[in-house]
Amino acid sequence: MSIPTVALVGRPNVGKSTLFNKIVGKKISIIEDFPGVTRDRIYQTTTYNNKKFHLVDTGGIDASKLAFNDEIKMQAEIAINDADIVVFIVDGKEGLTSNDLIVRDLLRKSKKEVIVAINKVDVKTAKDNIYDFYELGFDEYIPISSIHNTGYIELMNAITKNFKEYEEEEDNRLKFSFIGRPNVGKSSLMNALLNEERVVVSDVAGTTRDSIDSVLKYHNEEYILIDTAGMRKKGKVFESVEKYSLFRSLKSIDRSDICLVVINAEEGITEHDKHIAGYAIERGKGLIFVVNKWDTVKDKTINEYEKLMRAEFQFATYAPIIFVSALTKKRLHTLMPAVIKVGENIKREIPTSILNNVILDAYQLNIPPSYKGKRLKIYFSSQTGTKPPKFTLRVNNKGLIHFSYERYLENKLRENFELTGTPIVLQFKNRNGDE
């Protein structure tokens, strides 16, 4: 079923980010030792009363800077175009401003359903300003205070009133997508793969706005190839702004089992490539790097380029790297075998007895140092999930786990089991039941 999208828009400092964090239920912030997580997350999937939706936070629209900064405007337009409902946040304390009127004009053009959230109504002066906002000309106004919880339930009920309760769809076909920066060749790769003579393909209605999913038949098995939302139809309008193209990839990542991060061999690796790969890992997705336009590289061998990739993507050394050319179809035959292999690994199940042997052998081989007279002990390990594989280890005190030792255990699991292309999750719990 289709998951609706809700966009938060407004001028700067009206409380969009505070409301965003409240709705998703956590403070979105950078994880210091994780290179793939962007500092200014603009997108999250969340639920309210069992109704699932995508939430997008946009940059503050300020007409006084650079004659209505083009990038901010474009970012807002992407979010508004993809949204089913727009929450227009205004500052009740400051009252109606000319910037609010500019946002209003942008929203009127979009013809989207708009809810006006009048924020900061806990401040005395705000009560006098509330009625000024009716001049905006929208149908629904809800006074709120993001900090003090006022009006939050009313706002959430209004946002989700026409959303259906989310039910997981039973579709066991492996889903994968090409993700990456604009103009790296995602669409070309997708088309090249679908146009292979031995592949039978049919279009089905996508479950994201403006996207088409393709059913790809390969060696008598069906796979779902997810198109990055809207890219084949109207993506060109927005692809010039690289930073905000990330939003279009995020929906595809969420719906995929495996993400193929496409790198342009001519241009090399950018920070943005790392952000996109990092998001896929954070969401627990299988990962494959696809170096496209390999026919254009004359000064490096595959081994040399692979070393370069490994140095840049040190946080994903387990992901296979394949080299292809969508244009010449060279090495295109290596794509599907890699997808199938990673598809098996994200669902890999390891028998408990074998898992315990590997973990205990790893422990004996490298006993962790004691800390303040206490030493970590591992009593029992079990697999508690797949897609990606998740392992729970019962220990004497999970506070004694150092990230370097966790990484060591992960490496030992990878040495002993076929886990190419899949992230793995290690969870530590105290044996006495304290979480």
C-alpha positions as a LaTeX table, in Angstrom:
\begin{tabular}{lrrr}
\hline
Residue & $x$ (\AA) & $y$ (\AA) & $z$ (\AA) \\
\hline
Met1 & 0.00 & 0.00 & 0.00 \\
Ser2 & 1.08 & 3.55 & $-0.66$ \\
Ile3 & 2.71 & 5.39 & 2.25 \\
Pro4 & 1.64 & 9.07 & 2.33 \\
Thr5 & 4.12 & 11.94 & 2.59 \\
Val6 & 3.79 & 14.93 & 4.93 \\
Ala7 & 5.97 & 18.02 & 4.36 \\
Leu8 & 6.75 & 20.65 & 7.00 \\
Val9 & 7.31 & 24.08 & 5.45 \\
Gly10 & 7.68 & 27.63 & 6.72 \\
Arg11 & 10.14 & 30.48 & 7.10 \\
Pro12 & 13.27 & 30.10 & 9.30 \\
Asn13 & 13.04 & 29.68 & 13.09 \\
Val14 & 9.32 & 28.93 & 13.34 \\
Gly15 & 9.97 & 25.55 & 15.00 \\
Lys16 & 9.93 & 23.11 & 12.07 \\
Ser17 & 12.83 & 21.01 & 13.33 \\
Thr18 & 11.45 & 20.84 & 16.88 \\
Leu19 & 8.12 & 19.60 & 15.55 \\
Phe20 & 9.91 & 17.20 & 13.17 \\
Asn21 & 11.87 & 15.65 & 16.06 \\
Lys22 & 8.73 & 15.39 & 18.19 \\
Ile23 & 6.75 & 13.59 & 15.48 \\
Val24 & 9.52 & 11.08 & 14.71 \\
Gly25 & 10.02 & 10.57 & 18.44 \\
Lys26 & 13.73 & 11.20 & 18.65 \\
Lys27 & 16.30 & 13.88 & 18.16 \\
Ile28 & 17.87 & 13.33 & 14.74 \\
Ser29 & 21.57 & 14.02 & 15.14 \\
Ile30 & 24.90 & 12.90 & 13.76 \\
Ile31 & 26.51 & 9.67 & 14.95 \\
Glu32 & 30.14 & 10.72 & 15.31 \\
Asp33 & 31.95 & 7.59 & 14.12 \\
Phe34 & 29.54 & 6.85 & 11.27 \\
Pro35 & 30.62 & 8.63 & 8.09 \\
Gly36 & 27.41 & 8.00 & 6.18 \\
Val37 & 24.93 & 9.88 & 8.35 \\
Thr38 & 24.18 & 13.41 & 7.25 \\
Arg39 & 24.19 & 16.17 & 9.85 \\
Asp40 & 20.97 & 17.76 & 8.59 \\
Arg41 & 18.54 & 14.89 & 8.04 \\
Ile42 & 15.45 & 16.07 & 6.19 \\
Tyr43 & 13.47 & 12.87 & 5.95 \\
Gln44 & 12.15 & 10.10 & 8.21 \\
Thr45 & 9.45 & 7.43 & 8.12 \\
Thr46 & 7.24 & 7.37 & 11.21 \\
Thr47 & 3.88 & 6.16 & 12.53 \\
Tyr48 & 1.04 & 7.70 & 14.51 \\
Asn49 & $-1.86$ & 5.50 & 15.72 \\
Asn50 & $-0.64$ & 2.71 & 13.41 \\
Lys51 & $-0.74$ & 5.07 & 10.42 \\
Lys52 & 2.60 & 5.12 & 8.65 \\
Phe53 & 3.87 & 8.14 & 6.70 \\
His54 & 7.02 & 9.82 & 5.39 \\
Leu55 & 7.85 & 13.13 & 7.09 \\
Val56 & 9.97 & 15.77 & 5.31 \\
Asp57 & 11.51 & 18.82 & 6.95 \\
Thr58 & 12.40 & 21.65 & 4.55 \\
Gly59 & 14.83 & 24.53 & 4.90 \\
Gly60 & 13.45 & 27.86 & 6.10 \\
Ile61 & 12.17 & 29.99 & 3.23 \\
Asp62 & 13.53 & 33.52 & 3.56 \\
Ala63 & 12.84 & 36.06 & 0.83 \\
Ser64 & 15.27 & 38.62 & 2.26 \\
Lys65 & 18.33 & 36.49 & 1.42 \\
Leu66 & 19.55 & 36.26 & $-2.17$ \\
Ala67 & 16.17 & 37.27 & $-3.55$ \\
Phe68 & 14.50 & 34.12 & $-2.23$ \\
Asn69 & 17.37 & 31.67 & $-2.36$ \\
Asp70 & 16.88 & 29.31 & $-5.32$ \\
Glu71 & 18.16 & 26.19 & $-3.55$ \\
Ile72 & 15.81 & 26.63 & $-0.58$ \\
Lys73 & 12.91 & 27.27 & $-2.93$ \\
Met74 & 13.76 & 24.17 & $-4.95$ \\
Gln75 & 14.09 & 22.06 & $-1.81$ \\
Ala76 & 10.65 & 23.20 & $-0.67$ \\
Glu77 & 9.18 & 22.54 & $-4.13$ \\
Ile78 & 10.51 & 18.97 & $-4.14$ \\
Ala79 & 8.94 & 18.34 & $-0.75$ \\
Ile80 & 5.63 & 20.01 & $-1.64$ \\
Asn81 & 5.36 & 18.20 & $-4.99$ \\
Asp82 & 5.93 & 14.84 & $-3.33$ \\
Ala83 & 3.62 & 15.59 & $-0.38$ \\
Asp84 & 0.06 & 14.45 & 0.18 \\
Ile85 & $-0.37$ & 16.99 & 3.02 \\
Val86 & 1.63 & 20.13 & 3.78 \\
Val87 & 1.92 & 21.47 & 7.34 \\
Phe88 & 2.60 & 25.20 & 7.05 \\
Ile89 & 4.23 & 26.30 & 10.33 \\
Val90 & 3.99 & 29.94 & 11.38 \\
Asp91 & 5.24 & 31.78 & 14.47 \\
Gly92 & 2.38 & 32.92 & 16.68 \\
Lys93 & 4.74 & 34.97 & 18.82 \\
Glu94 & 5.97 & 37.11 & 15.92 \\
Gly95 & 2.69 & 37.18 & 13.99 \\
Leu96 & 2.16 & 37.25 & 10.23 \\
Thr97 & 5.21 & 38.31 & 8.14 \\
Ser98 & 5.94 & 38.96 & 4.47 \\
Asn99 & 7.91 & 35.70 & 4.35 \\
Asp100 & 4.77 & 33.82 & 5.46 \\
Leu101 & 2.91 & 35.36 & 2.51 \\
Ile102 & 5.63 & 34.14 & 0.12 \\
Val103 & 5.30 & 30.59 & 1.48 \\
Arg104 & 1.51 & 30.91 & 1.12 \\
Asp105 & 1.86 & 31.83 & $-2.58$ \\
Leu106 & 4.10 & 28.81 & $-3.14$ \\
Leu107 & 1.53 & 26.54 & $-1.49$ \\
Arg108 & $-1.45$ & 27.99 & $-3.36$ \\
Lys109 & 0.23 & 27.16 & $-6.66$ \\
Ser110 & 0.73 & 23.56 & $-5.53$ \\
Lys111 & $-3.01$ & 23.04 & $-4.85$ \\
Lys112 & $-2.06$ & 20.63 & $-2.03$ \\
Glu113 & $-4.03$ & 20.12 & 1.18 \\
Val114 & $-2.55$ & 22.57 & 3.72 \\
Ile115 & $-2.84$ & 22.60 & 7.52 \\
Val116 & $-1.59$ & 25.81 & 9.17 \\
Ala117 & 0.13 & 25.07 & 12.50 \\
Ile118 & 0.39 & 28.28 & 14.57 \\
Asn119 & 3.38 & 27.56 & 16.80 \\
Lys120 & 4.56 & 29.12 & 20.11 \\
Val121 & 1.01 & 29.78 & 21.35 \\
Asp122 & 2.27 & 29.27 & 24.92 \\
Val123 & 3.64 & 32.83 & 24.72 \\
Lys124 & 1.15 & 35.46 & 25.94 \\
Thr125 & 1.46 & 37.76 & 22.91 \\
Ala126 & 0.70 & 34.87 & 20.52 \\
Lys127 & $-2.98$ & 34.73 & 21.51 \\
Asp128 & $-3.47$ & 38.24 & 20.09 \\
Asn129 & $-1.82$ & 37.25 & 16.79 \\
Ile130 & $-3.70$ & 34.00 & 16.08 \\
Tyr131 & $-6.53$ & 35.56 & 14.09 \\
Asp132 & $-4.13$ & 37.49 & 11.82 \\
Phe133 & $-3.12$ & 34.19 & 10.24 \\
Tyr134 & $-6.61$ & 33.60 & 8.86 \\
Glu135 & $-5.59$ & 36.17 & 6.23 \\
Leu136 & $-3.52$ & 33.37 & 4.65 \\
Gly137 & $-6.76$ & 31.96 & 3.28 \\
Phe138 & $-6.42$ & 28.26 & 4.13 \\
Asp139 & $-9.16$ & 26.06 & 5.63 \\
Glu140 & $-7.53$ & 24.55 & 8.71 \\
Tyr141 & $-5.65$ & 26.29 & 11.56 \\
Ile142 & $-4.34$ & 24.53 & 14.68 \\
Pro143 & $-2.62$ & 26.43 & 17.53 \\
Ile144 & 0.32 & 24.41 & 18.89 \\
Ser145 & 3.38 & 24.61 & 21.10 \\
Ser146 & 6.08 & 22.16 & 19.98 \\
Ile147 & 7.93 & 22.61 & 23.26 \\
His148 & 4.95 & 22.39 & 25.65 \\
Asn149 & 2.90 & 19.78 & 23.79 \\
Thr150 & $-0.12$ & 22.05 & 23.30 \\
Gly151 & $-2.28$ & 21.10 & 20.33 \\
Tyr152 & $-0.01$ & 18.20 & 19.33 \\
Ile153 & $-2.73$ & 15.52 & 19.39 \\
Glu154 & $-5.14$ & 17.78 & 17.46 \\
Leu155 & $-2.46$ & 18.43 & 14.82 \\
Met156 & $-1.55$ & 14.74 & 14.45 \\
Asn157 & $-5.21$ & 13.74 & 14.21 \\
Ala158 & $-5.74$ & 16.37 & 11.48 \\
Ile159 & $-2.66$ & 15.23 & 9.53 \\
Thr160 & $-3.56$ & 11.54 & 9.63 \\
Lys161 & $-7.38$ & 11.66 & 9.53 \\
Asn162 & $-7.57$ & 10.28 & 5.97 \\
Phe163 & $-4.58$ & 7.93 & 6.21 \\
Lys164 & $-5.26$ & 4.20 & 6.28 \\
Glu165 & $-3.85$ & 1.97 & 8.98 \\
Tyr166 & $-0.65$ & 0.43 & 7.65 \\
Glu167 & $-0.53$ & $-3.27$ & 6.87 \\
Glu168 & 2.66 & $-4.97$ & 5.79 \\
Glu169 & 2.26 & $-6.39$ & 2.31 \\
Glu170 & 3.14 & $-10.02$ & 1.78 \\
Asp171 & 5.41 & $-9.88$ & $-1.23$ \\
Asn172 & 8.40 & $-12.14$ & $-0.91$ \\
Arg173 & 10.03 & $-11.10$ & $-4.17$ \\
Leu174 & 13.45 & $-9.52$ & $-3.67$ \\
Lys175 & 13.32 & $-5.73$ & $-4.11$ \\
Phe176 & 16.33 & $-3.71$ & $-5.21$ \\
Ser177 & 17.05 & $-0.22$ & $-6.47$ \\
Phe178 & 19.79 & 1.85 & $-8.05$ \\
Ile179 & 20.51 & 4.87 & $-5.85$ \\
Gly180 & 23.02 & 7.68 & $-6.06$ \\
Arg181 & 23.68 & 11.22 & $-7.13$ \\
Pro182 & 22.09 & 12.77 & $-10.22$ \\
Asn183 & 23.65 & 11.89 & $-13.55$ \\
Val184 & 25.69 & 8.89 & $-12.37$ \\
Gly185 & 23.69 & 6.66 & $-14.73$ \\
Lys186 & 20.97 & 5.16 & $-12.53$ \\
Ser187 & 18.28 & 5.32 & $-15.22$ \\
Ser188 & 20.69 & 4.10 & $-17.92$ \\
Leu189 & 21.67 & 1.11 & $-15.79$ \\
Met190 & 18.06 & 0.33 & $-15.03$ \\
Asn191 & 17.09 & 0.52 & $-18.70$ \\
Ala192 & 20.13 & $-1.49$ & $-19.78$ \\
Leu193 & 19.24 & $-4.23$ & $-17.31$ \\
Leu194 & 15.57 & $-4.27$ & $-18.31$ \\
Asn195 & 16.41 & $-4.34$ & $-22.03$ \\
Glu196 & 18.58 & $-7.43$ & $-21.80$ \\
Glu197 & 17.11 & $-10.02$ & $-24.14$ \\
Arg198 & 16.88 & $-12.78$ & $-21.54$ \\
Val199 & 15.02 & $-10.55$ & $-19.07$ \\
Val200 & 11.23 & $-10.42$ & $-19.17$ \\
Val201 & 9.86 & $-7.18$ & $-17.73$ \\
Ser202 & 6.47 & $-5.65$ & $-17.03$ \\
Asp203 & 5.55 & $-2.35$ & $-15.39$ \\
Val204 & 3.38 & $-2.30$ & $-12.28$ \\
Ala205 & 1.97 & 0.69 & $-10.46$ \\
Gly206 & 4.54 & 1.92 & $-7.97$ \\
Thr207 & 3.68 & 2.49 & $-4.34$ \\
Thr208 & 5.53 & 5.81 & $-4.24$ \\
Arg209 & 4.29 & 8.93 & $-5.95$ \\
Asp210 & 5.24 & 9.13 & $-9.64$ \\
Ser211 & 7.30 & 5.96 & $-9.66$ \\
Ile212 & 7.05 & 2.79 & $-11.68$ \\
Asp213 & 8.24 & $-0.52$ & $-10.27$ \\
Ser214 & 9.38 & $-3.10$ & $-12.76$ \\
Val215 & 8.96 & $-6.84$ & $-12.41$ \\
Leu216 & 12.13 & $-8.38$ & $-13.71$ \\
Lys217 & 12.25 & $-12.10$ & $-14.51$ \\
Tyr218 & 15.72 & $-13.59$ & $-14.35$ \\
His219 & 16.44 & $-17.34$ & $-14.45$ \\
Asn220 & 12.75 & $-18.07$ & $-13.81$ \\
Glu221 & 12.66 & $-15.96$ & $-10.63$ \\
Glu222 & 10.83 & $-12.63$ & $-10.30$ \\
Tyr223 & 12.47 & $-9.55$ & $-8.78$ \\
Ile224 & 11.10 & $-6.05$ & $-8.15$ \\
Leu225 & 13.28 & $-3.25$ & $-9.51$ \\
Ile226 & 12.31 & $-0.04$ & $-7.73$ \\
Asp227 & 12.72 & 3.17 & $-9.67$ \\
Thr228 & 13.93 & 6.19 & $-7.72$ \\
Ala229 & 10.67 & 8.11 & $-7.22$ \\
Gly230 & 9.79 & 10.30 & $-10.17$ \\
Met231 & 13.22 & 10.13 & $-11.80$ \\
Arg232 & 11.98 & 8.80 & $-15.14$ \\
Lys233 & 9.10 & 11.26 & $-15.35$ \\
Lys234 & 10.01 & 14.66 & $-14.03$ \\
Gly235 & 13.22 & 14.22 & $-12.10$ \\
Lys236 & 15.22 & 16.39 & $-14.48$ \\
Val237 & 13.52 & 19.51 & $-13.13$ \\
Phe238 & 15.17 & 19.06 & $-9.76$ \\
Glu239 & 18.31 & 17.06 & $-10.46$ \\
Ser240 & 20.42 & 20.19 & $-10.85$ \\
Val241 & 20.43 & 20.62 & $-7.07$ \\
Glu242 & 22.48 & 17.68 & $-5.86$ \\
Lys243 & 22.01 & 18.19 & $-2.13$ \\
Tyr244 & 18.25 & 17.81 & $-2.24$ \\
Ser245 & 18.19 & 14.98 & $-4.74$ \\
Leu246 & 18.91 & 12.81 & $-1.70$ \\
Phe247 & 15.24 & 13.01 & $-0.72$ \\
Arg248 & 14.17 & 11.18 & $-3.85$ \\
Ser249 & 16.59 & 8.35 & $-3.11$ \\
Leu250 & 15.42 & 7.94 & 0.49 \\
Lys251 & 11.97 & 6.60 & $-0.35$ \\
Ser252 & 13.49 & 4.05 & $-2.71$ \\
Ile253 & 16.00 & 2.97 & $-0.05$ \\
Asp254 & 13.24 & 2.41 & 2.50 \\
Arg255 & 11.31 & 0.14 & 0.14 \\
Ser256 & 14.31 & $-1.87$ & $-1.06$ \\
Asp257 & 15.92 & $-5.01$ & 0.33 \\
Ile258 & 19.16 & $-4.22$ & $-1.50$ \\
Cys259 & 20.54 & $-0.86$ & $-2.61$ \\
Leu260 & 22.96 & $-0.59$ & $-5.53$ \\
Val261 & 24.92 & 2.62 & $-4.98$ \\
Val262 & 25.95 & 3.89 & $-8.39$ \\
Ile263 & 29.30 & 5.70 & $-8.64$ \\
Asn264 & 30.30 & 7.64 & $-11.75$ \\
Ala265 & 33.74 & 6.23 & $-12.67$ \\
Glu266 & 34.63 & 9.46 & $-14.51$ \\
Glu267 & 33.87 & 11.79 & $-11.60$ \\
Gly268 & 35.06 & 9.55 & $-8.77$ \\
Ile269 & 33.72 & 9.37 & $-5.22$ \\
Thr270 & 32.11 & 12.32 & $-3.41$ \\
Glu271 & 30.92 & 12.92 & 0.16 \\
His272 & 27.37 & 12.75 & $-1.16$ \\
Asp273 & 27.98 & 9.16 & $-2.33$ \\
Lys274 & 29.03 & 8.32 & 1.24 \\
His275 & 25.90 & 9.93 & 2.70 \\
Ile276 & 23.65 & 7.89 & 0.43 \\
Ala277 & 25.48 & 4.62 & 1.19 \\
Gly278 & 25.43 & 5.45 & 4.91 \\
Tyr279 & 21.69 & 5.96 & 4.90 \\
Ala280 & 21.16 & 2.56 & 3.24 \\
Ile281 & 23.34 & 0.88 & 5.90 \\
Glu282 & 21.55 & 2.73 & 8.70 \\
Arg283 & 18.25 & 1.35 & 7.38 \\
Gly284 & 19.68 & $-2.19$ & 7.41 \\
Lys285 & 19.71 & $-2.67$ & 3.63 \\
Gly286 & 21.93 & $-4.95$ & 1.58 \\
Leu287 & 24.61 & $-2.95$ & $-0.22$ \\
Ile288 & 26.39 & $-3.26$ & $-3.57$ \\
Phe289 & 28.63 & $-0.61$ & $-5.14$ \\
Val290 & 28.23 & $-0.27$ & $-8.90$ \\
Val291 & 30.97 & 1.70 & $-10.65$ \\
Asn292 & 29.30 & 2.83 & $-13.87$ \\
Lys293 & 30.86 & 4.29 & $-17.04$ \\
Trp294 & 33.83 & 1.94 & $-16.55$ \\
Asp295 & 34.47 & 2.13 & $-20.32$ \\
Thr296 & 35.64 & 5.75 & $-19.85$ \\
Val297 & 38.46 & 4.89 & $-17.38$ \\
Lys298 & 41.78 & 4.34 & $-19.11$ \\
Asp299 & 44.35 & 5.14 & $-16.38$ \\
Lys300 & 43.33 & 2.60 & $-13.69$ \\
Thr301 & 42.81 & $-1.15$ & $-13.46$ \\
Ile302 & 39.86 & $-2.68$ & $-11.60$ \\
Asn303 & 42.21 & $-3.59$ & $-8.73$ \\
Glu304 & 43.50 & $-0.03$ & $-8.45$ \\
Tyr305 & 40.01 & 1.47 & $-8.52$ \\
Glu306 & 38.78 & $-1.08$ & $-5.99$ \\
Lys307 & 41.56 & $-0.06$ & $-3.57$ \\
Leu308 & 40.47 & 3.54 & $-3.96$ \\
Met309 & 36.85 & 2.57 & $-3.25$ \\
Arg310 & 37.79 & 0.57 & $-0.15$ \\
Ala311 & 39.78 & 3.51 & 1.22 \\
Glu312 & 36.84 & 5.89 & 0.73 \\
Phe313 & 34.13 & 3.51 & 1.98 \\
Gln314 & 35.88 & 2.07 & 5.03 \\
Phe315 & 32.52 & 1.78 & 6.82 \\
Ala316 & 31.25 & $-0.71$ & 4.20 \\
Thr317 & 34.17 & $-3.02$ & 3.44 \\
Tyr318 & 31.76 & $-5.97$ & 3.25 \\
Ala319 & 29.91 & $-4.57$ & 0.19 \\
Pro320 & 30.86 & $-6.08$ & $-3.19$ \\
Ile321 & 32.05 & $-3.69$ & $-5.90$ \\
Ile322 & 31.14 & $-4.35$ & $-9.51$ \\
Phe323 & 32.33 & $-2.46$ & $-12.58$ \\
Val324 & 29.96 & $-1.95$ & $-15.51$ \\
Ser325 & 29.09 & 0.28 & $-18.43$ \\
Ala326 & 25.40 & 0.94 & $-19.04$ \\
Leu327 & 26.29 & 2.43 & $-22.42$ \\
Thr328 & 28.29 & $-0.48$ & $-23.87$ \\
Lys329 & 26.63 & $-3.17$ & $-21.65$ \\
Lys330 & 30.14 & $-4.30$ & $-20.75$ \\
Arg331 & 30.18 & $-6.49$ & $-17.59$ \\
Leu332 & 26.43 & $-5.94$ & $-17.16$ \\
His333 & 26.08 & $-9.71$ & $-16.69$ \\
Thr334 & 27.78 & $-9.37$ & $-13.27$ \\
Leu335 & 24.87 & $-7.34$ & $-11.81$ \\
Met336 & 22.17 & $-9.93$ & $-11.18$ \\
Pro337 & 24.46 & $-12.63$ & $-9.72$ \\
Ala338 & 25.68 & $-10.03$ & $-7.18$ \\
Val339 & 22.07 & $-9.05$ & $-6.34$ \\
Ile340 & 21.08 & $-12.71$ & $-5.88$ \\
Lys341 & 24.08 & $-13.45$ & $-3.65$ \\
Val342 & 23.43 & $-10.44$ & $-1.39$ \\
Gly343 & 19.72 & $-11.34$ & $-1.37$ \\
Glu344 & 20.61 & $-14.73$ & 0.13 \\
Asn345 & 22.95 & $-13.15$ & 2.69 \\
Ile346 & 20.51 & $-10.56$ & 4.10 \\
Lys347 & 18.23 & $-13.52$ & 4.97 \\
Arg348 & 21.06 & $-15.75$ & 6.22 \\
Glu349 & 20.15 & $-17.81$ & 9.32 \\
Ile350 & 22.91 & $-19.32$ & 11.43 \\
Pro351 & 22.25 & $-22.30$ & 13.74 \\
Thr352 & 22.57 & $-21.33$ & 17.42 \\
Ser353 & 25.16 & $-23.99$ & 18.30 \\
Ile354 & 27.48 & $-22.99$ & 15.44 \\
Leu355 & 27.04 & $-19.28$ & 16.24 \\
Asn356 & 27.98 & $-19.87$ & 19.90 \\
Asn357 & 31.07 & $-21.84$ & 18.91 \\
Val358 & 32.29 & $-19.00$ & 16.67 \\
Ile359 & 31.61 & $-16.26$ & 19.24 \\
Leu360 & 33.20 & $-18.20$ & 22.14 \\
Asp361 & 36.25 & $-19.11$ & 20.02 \\
Ala362 & 36.61 & $-15.42$ & 19.08 \\
Tyr363 & 36.34 & $-14.51$ & 22.79 \\
Gln364 & 39.02 & $-17.03$ & 23.83 \\
Leu365 & 41.29 & $-15.87$ & 21.01 \\
Asn366 & 41.06 & $-12.25$ & 22.11 \\
Ile367 & 39.89 & $-11.88$ & 25.71 \\
Pro368 & 38.91 & $-8.24$ & 26.30 \\
Pro369 & 41.01 & $-6.26$ & 28.80 \\
Ser370 & 39.56 & $-5.62$ & 32.25 \\
Tyr371 & 38.16 & $-2.20$ & 33.06 \\
Lys372 & 38.12 & $-0.99$ & 36.69 \\
Gly373 & 38.59 & $-4.56$ & 37.82 \\
Lys374 & 35.76 & $-5.92$ & 35.65 \\
Arg375 & 36.06 & $-7.97$ & 32.47 \\
Leu376 & 33.45 & $-8.57$ & 29.79 \\
Lys377 & 32.10 & $-12.13$ & 29.68 \\
Ile378 & 29.92 & $-13.51$ & 26.88 \\
Tyr379 & 27.56 & $-16.29$ & 28.00 \\
Phe380 & 25.24 & $-17.06$ & 25.12 \\
Ser381 & 24.54 & $-15.85$ & 21.55 \\
Ser382 & 21.51 & $-16.28$ & 19.33 \\
Gln383 & 20.24 & $-14.92$ & 16.03 \\
Thr384 & 17.16 & $-12.76$ & 16.62 \\
Gly385 & 16.37 & $-11.41$ & 13.16 \\
Thr386 & 17.09 & $-11.25$ & 9.43 \\
Lys387 & 17.09 & $-8.53$ & 6.75 \\
Pro388 & 19.67 & $-7.73$ & 8.04 \\
Pro389 & 20.96 & $-10.57$ & 10.25 \\
Lys390 & 20.68 & $-9.56$ & 13.90 \\
Phe391 & 22.51 & $-11.30$ & 16.75 \\
Thr392 & 21.83 & $-10.94$ & 20.48 \\
Leu393 & 24.68 & $-11.69$ & 22.89 \\
Arg394 & 24.01 & $-12.22$ & 26.61 \\
Val395 & 26.85 & $-10.72$ & 28.66 \\
Asn396 & 27.71 & $-9.95$ & 32.29 \\
Asn397 & 27.73 & $-6.17$ & 31.75 \\
Lys398 & 27.00 & $-4.56$ & 28.40 \\
Gly399 & 28.63 & $-1.35$ & 29.64 \\
Leu400 & 31.98 & $-3.12$ & 29.20 \\
Ile401 & 31.55 & $-3.40$ & 25.40 \\
His402 & 34.00 & $-1.18$ & 23.55 \\
Phe403 & 33.13 & $-0.34$ & 19.93 \\
Ser404 & 36.48 & $-1.78$ & 18.77 \\
Tyr405 & 35.64 & $-5.14$ & 20.38 \\
Glu406 & 32.18 & $-5.08$ & 18.80 \\
Arg407 & 33.86 & $-4.52$ & 15.44 \\
Tyr408 & 36.24 & $-7.41$ & 16.16 \\
Leu409 & 33.29 & $-9.75$ & 16.81 \\
Glu410 & 31.58 & $-8.58$ & 13.62 \\
Asn411 & 34.74 & $-9.31$ & 11.63 \\
Lys412 & 34.91 & $-12.82$ & 13.13 \\
Leu413 & 31.29 & $-13.47$ & 12.09 \\
Arg414 & 32.09 & $-12.34$ & 8.57 \\
Glu415 & 35.19 & $-14.56$ & 8.46 \\
Asn416 & 33.13 & $-17.62$ & 9.39 \\
Phe417 & 29.85 & $-17.06$ & 7.57 \\
Glu418 & 28.87 & $-15.82$ & 4.10 \\
Leu419 & 27.64 & $-12.30$ & 4.89 \\
Thr420 & 28.93 & $-10.39$ & 1.85 \\
Gly421 & 26.84 & $-7.33$ & 1.09 \\
Thr422 & 24.75 & $-7.29$ & 4.25 \\
Pro423 & 25.13 & $-5.13$ & 7.35 \\
Ile424 & 24.85 & $-7.10$ & 10.58 \\
Val425 & 23.44 & $-5.92$ & 13.89 \\
Leu426 & 25.00 & $-6.95$ & 17.21 \\
Gln427 & 22.87 & $-6.37$ & 20.28 \\
Phe428 & 24.21 & $-6.90$ & 23.79 \\
Lys429 & 21.94 & $-7.70$ & 26.75 \\
Asn430 & 22.81 & $-8.32$ & 30.37 \\
Arg431 & 22.29 & $-11.92$ & 31.48 \\
Asn432 & 20.34 & $-10.81$ & 34.55 \\
Gly433 & 17.66 & $-9.34$ & 32.31 \\
Asp434 & 18.59 & $-5.63$ & 32.62 \\
Glu435 & 18.32 & $-4.07$ & 29.19 \\
\hline
\end{tabular}
